[in-house]
């Protein structure tokens, strides 16, 4: 079972060969997000990605496991939006209270050569490389994001 506590948290840092605006769009445009907001082997259920990227705005999407049809709906509220540098939002299942939901912070920093450093921090859920759970799921999703950004940058 995934540990959820105030002290449970993890960070993933990635460097993308893509400009910061392109990485920002991948996080904030429904069509872009639908391509990678899931680990490899899981899919986004068609028509379920909805984003309202503004403080107090909500997002929602549903992942589905094609092997067994299991669905994983996810929703949250944007707390901070500072384009194209920083997003802070809750991450929960529908019906869970927003004030106690895990909190995700995404910071994007421009690097030389049209590259972007992304710092992804999730507070409220424990994770570590090799956990075959939340950390590995996000890490796999970021692999898909790399593929999407590479295709868009061509």
BELRA-V248982 format. One record per backbone hydrogen bond with DSSP energy under -1.0 kcal/mol. NH is the residue of the N-H (numbers start at 1). CO is the residue of the C=O. E is the energy in kcal/mol with one decimal. If there is no record, write none. Layout:
nh & co & e
NH & CO & E
NH & CO & E
//
This chain:
nh & co & e
8 & 5 & -1.0
10 & 122 & -1.9
12 & 120 & -2.8
14 & 118 & -2.4
16 & 116 & -3.2
18 & 16 & -1.7
23 & 19 & -1.7
24 & 20 & -2.8
25 & 21 & -2.2
26 & 22 & -1.7
27 & 23 & -1.3
28 & 24 & -1.5
29 & 25 & -2.3
33 & 29 & -2.9
34 & 30 & -2.3
35 & 32 & -1.3
36 & 33 & -1.6
37 & 33 & -2.5
38 & 36 & -2.3
42 & 39 & -2.0
43 & 64 & -2.7
45 & 62 & -3.1
48 & 45 & -1.7
50 & 60 & -2.6
52 & 58 & -1.4
54 & 52 & -1.5
56 & 78 & -3.5
57 & 54 & -3.1
59 & 76 & -2.0
60 & 50 & -2.1
61 & 74 & -2.2
63 & 72 & -2.0
64 & 43 & -3.0
65 & 70 & -2.7
69 & 65 & -2.9
72 & 63 & -3.2
74 & 61 & -3.1
75 & 92 & -2.9
76 & 59 & -1.8
78 & 57 & -3.1
79 & 88 & -3.2
80 & 88 & -1.8
82 & 86 & -2.9
85 & 82 & -3.0
86 & 82 & -2.0
87 & 106 & -2.3
88 & 80 & -2.3
89 & 104 & -2.5
90 & 77 & -2.2
91 & 102 & -2.0
92 & 75 & -2.4
96 & 93 & -2.1
103 & 123 & -2.7
104 & 89 & -3.4
105 & 121 & -2.7
106 & 87 & -3.0
107 & 119 & -2.4
108 & 85 & -3.2
109 & 117 & -2.7
111 & 115 & -2.9
115 & 111 & -1.1
116 & 16 & -2.4
117 & 109 & -2.9
118 & 14 & -3.5
119 & 107 & -2.7
120 & 12 & -3.0
121 & 105 & -2.8
122 & 10 & -2.7
123 & 103 & -2.9
124 & 8 & -3.8
126 & 3 & -2.2
131 & 128 & -1.7
137 & 133 & -2.4
138 & 134 & -2.5
139 & 135 & -2.8
140 & 136 & -2.3
141 & 137 & -2.1
142 & 138 & -2.4
143 & 139 & -1.2
144 & 140 & -1.7
145 & 141 & -2.1
146 & 142 & -2.2
147 & 143 & -1.8
148 & 144 & -2.4
149 & 145 & -3.0
150 & 146 & -2.5
151 & 147 & -2.1
152 & 148 & -2.2
153 & 149 & -2.2
//
